[in-house]
Amino acid sequence: MATKAIIIGAGRGIRMMPETESYPKCMIDGLGGRRVLDWILDSLISVKVDHIAFVGGYHIEKVIASYPQLRYYHNDKWDNNNVLESLFYAEPEMDSEFIVSYSDIICRSSVLKRLMDSKADVALVVDRNWRQRYVGRTAHPITQAEKVAVRDGKVVEAGKHLSLEKTYGEFVGLAKFSELAANQMRRHYLDVRNFYLERPFHQAPNIREAYLTDMFEELVDLGVLVETIDIWGEWVELDTPQDLERARRDKVIA
C-alpha cells in the first residue's frame, strides 16, 4: 500500500501574529512566491506521496478553498488540545505506512527522500546542527525546542524538558511510521486515552495537551524502535515573525 501523509495544521499560531490574524500559518506566503503549504505538498509529491490528509482547525475553510484536493479532518477543539490529539483526528488514515508533518516547517526534498527510504518502525527527522538555528533567534527560545536523546543509535527520550547536554538533536516535526508501528500506536492510543484524560502523559499534564514527543516516549516504553534520520540544517521552521523575516531574507528554502 502506498505511503500516506498527514499534515497537522489545526492551531492558530499565536506567536506568528499578526501574520495569522485571518488565516493559519500554512497559508503564509512570500516564500519564493509561494505559501508554506505549497512547499510541503511539493516535497511530498516529489517522493510519490500523493494521498495527503490535512488536520485543520483555525480557519480550516480557507485551506479547503485553496487546496480542495486534500483529505480533510476538522479538529473542532483546536484551541483546547495539542498536536497529538490533532493527529488522531486523522486516525482513519493510519491503516498503513504514513508520514506526519507539522504545517509550519519546510524541508528539502532530499530529506523526504531519506525519510521514505528508512526501514525503521518509527523514523524521526532530527537536526544535529540545531543549536546554530537558535543563534540570534530571540523570539523562540531554545528551551522550546522539541529535543531527542539517543543511546546506541535509538531514541530513548524526547521532549522540551531535555537538557542541552543530554540532547542529540532537535525533532523537526517530520516523521514516518511503518504499518506495524502505525497500527500499534493506534491501538495503544485508543486503549489508554480515557485513562490519561485527567492524568499526566509523559511530559504533558494530560493526553489532550500532549505533543508527538510524548507519544514517541510512550512507544519507546512499549519497546518500539524509534530511530533518527540525521540532518544538518536543510529545513526551516516558521513559528514567529522573526523566523519568517529570516527565511525571506536568507532564502533558506530556495
C-alpha positions in Angstrom: 0.0 0.0 0.0 1.3 3.5 -0.9 2.6 5.7 1.9 0.2 8.3 3.1 0.9 11.7 4.7 -0.9 13.6 7.5 -0.2 17.3 7.9 -1.1 18.8 11.3 -2.3 22.4 11.0 -5.1 23.0 13.4 -3.6 25.7 15.7 -3.8 29.4 15.4 -0.1 30.1 15.7 -0.2 32.8 18.3 3.5 33.6 18.1 3.2 34.3 14.4 0.6 37.1 15.0 -0.2 39.4 13.2 0.5 37.2 10.2 -2.1 34.7 11.4 -4.8 37.2 12.2 -7.1 35.8 9.5 -5.5 32.5 8.2 -3.4 29.6 9.6 0.4 29.5 9.4 0.5 27.1 6.5 -1.1 29.8 4.3 1.7 32.4 4.9 3.2 33.3 1.5 6.0 35.4 0.3 8.5 32.5 0.4 9.9 32.3 -3.0 6.5 33.5 -4.2 4.7 30.6 -2.6 2.9 29.5 0.6 4.3 27.3 3.3 1.8 24.5 2.4 2.8 24.7 -1.3 6.4 23.8 -0.3 5.3 21.0 1.9 3.0 19.5 -0.7 5.6 19.7 -3.4 8.2 17.9 -1.2 5.7 15.1 -0.6 4.7 14.7 -4.2 8.4 14.6 -5.2 8.7 11.3 -3.3 5.5 10.0 -4.8 3.3 10.6 -1.7 0.0 11.9 -3.1 -2.5 10.6 -0.6 -2.4 13.6 1.7 -4.7 14.4 4.6 -4.8 17.7 6.5 -6.0 18.1 10.0 -7.2 21.7 10.3 -9.0 23.8 12.9 -8.4 27.6 12.9 -9.7 28.9 9.6 -9.8 25.4 8.0 -12.3 26.7 5.4 -9.5 28.9 3.9 -7.2 25.9 3.5 -10.1 23.8 2.0 -10.9 26.6 -0.5 -7.3 26.8 -1.7 -6.4 23.0 -1.6 -9.6 21.0 -2.5 -7.5 18.0 -3.5 -6.6 17.1 0.1 -8.5 14.9 2.5 -9.7 16.9 5.5 -10.2 16.3 9.2 -11.6 19.0 11.4 -10.2 19.4 14.9 -13.1 21.5 16.2 -11.5 21.7 19.6 -8.2 23.0 18.3 -7.9 25.7 21.0 -8.2 23.2 23.8 -6.0 20.4 22.6 -2.5 19.9 21.2 -0.6 18.2 18.4 -1.1 14.5 19.4 -4.8 14.9 19.8 -4.9 16.7 16.4 -3.1 13.8 14.8 -5.7 11.3 15.9 -8.5 13.2 14.3 -7.0 11.6 11.2 -6.9 8.1 12.8 -8.7 6.5 9.8 -5.5 7.3 7.7 -3.3 5.3 10.0 -4.1 1.9 8.5 -0.8 1.8 6.6 2.7 3.4 6.5 2.4 7.2 6.8 4.4 10.4 7.2 3.3 13.0 9.7 4.4 16.6 9.2 3.8 19.9 11.1 2.3 22.5 8.8 4.8 25.3 9.7 8.0 23.5 8.5 9.7 23.3 5.2 12.3 20.6 4.5 14.3 20.0 1.3 13.0 17.2 -0.9 16.2 15.3 -0.3 15.2 15.0 3.4 11.9 13.5 2.4 13.7 11.0 0.1 15.9 9.8 3.0 12.8 9.5 5.3 11.0 7.5 2.7 14.0 5.1 2.3 14.1 4.4 6.0 13.2 0.9 7.1 12.7 1.9 10.8 9.4 1.3 12.6 9.4 4.9 13.5 11.8 7.4 11.9 12.2 10.9 13.2 13.9 13.6 11.2 16.4 15.2 13.7 18.6 18.3 13.1 22.0 17.7 14.6 23.0 21.3 13.9 20.1 22.5 15.9 21.9 24.9 18.3 23.0 27.0 15.3 19.4 27.7 14.4 18.9 29.5 17.8 21.8 31.9 17.4 20.0 35.3 17.2 16.6 33.6 17.3 15.3 35.7 20.2 11.5 35.2 19.7 11.7 31.4 20.0 13.8 30.4 23.0 16.0 27.3 22.8 14.0 25.9 25.8 11.1 25.4 23.4 12.9 23.0 21.1 11.5 19.5 20.8 14.7 17.6 21.7 15.6 14.0 21.5 18.1 11.9 23.4 19.7 8.9 21.7 21.5 5.8 23.1 23.1 3.1 20.9 21.5 4.7 17.8 18.0 4.6 19.2 15.8 7.3 20.6 15.4 6.9 24.4 13.8 10.2 25.4 12.1 13.1 23.6 10.6 16.5 24.7 11.3 20.1 25.5 12.4 19.1 29.0 15.7 17.5 28.0 18.9 19.4 29.0 21.2 20.7 26.3 23.9 18.3 27.5 21.6 15.3 27.0 20.3 16.4 23.6 21.3 14.6 20.5 19.3 16.9 18.2 16.0 18.7 17.6 13.0 16.9 16.2 11.9 19.0 13.2 8.3 17.9 13.1 8.6 15.3 10.4 8.4 11.5 11.0 7.4 8.2 9.4 5.6 5.3 10.9 5.7 1.8 9.4 2.4 0.0 9.0 3.2 -2.1 12.0 4.1 0.9 14.2 1.1 2.8 13.0 -1.3 0.0 14.0 0.4 -0.4 17.3 0.2 3.3 18.1 -3.4 3.5 17.0 -4.5 0.6 19.2 -2.5 1.8 22.2 -3.7 5.4 22.0 -7.4 4.3 21.8 -6.8 1.9 24.7 -5.2 4.5 27.1 -6.7 7.8 26.0 -9.5 7.8 28.6 -7.1 6.8 31.4 -4.9 9.8 30.6 -7.6 12.4 30.1 -7.0 13.7 33.7 -3.6 12.2 34.4 -0.1 13.2 33.2 1.0 11.6 30.0 4.8 11.7 29.9 5.7 15.4 30.0 2.2 16.7 29.3 -0.4 17.4 32.1 -2.8 15.1 30.2 -3.1 13.4 26.9 -5.2 16.2 25.3 -2.2 18.6 25.8 0.4 16.1 24.6 3.0 16.6 21.9 4.2 14.0 19.4 7.3 13.7 21.5 5.2 12.4 24.4 3.9 9.6 22.1 7.5 8.9 21.0 8.4 8.3 24.6 5.4 6.1 25.1 6.3 4.0 22.1 9.9 3.6 23.4 8.5 2.4 26.7 6.4 -0.2 24.7 9.6 -1.5 23.1 9.1 0.1 19.7 12.4 1.0 18.0 12.4 4.8 17.3 15.3 5.8 15.1 16.5 9.1 13.7 17.2 10.5 10.2 20.0 13.0 10.9 20.2 16.2 9.0 22.4 19.3 9.4 20.1 22.3 8.7 18.2 21.6 5.4 14.9 22.9 6.9 13.2 25.9 8.2 10.5 26.4 10.9 8.1 29.3 10.7 6.9 29.9 14.3 7.4 33.7 14.7 7.6 36.8 12.5 11.3 36.7 13.2 11.5 33.2 11.7 9.6 34.5 8.6 11.8 37.5 8.2 14.9 35.4 8.4 13.5 32.8 5.9 12.7 35.5 3.4 16.0 37.3 3.9 18.2 34.3 3.7 16.2 32.4 1.1 16.9 29.3 3.1 14.4 27.2 1.0 15.5 28.3 -2.4 
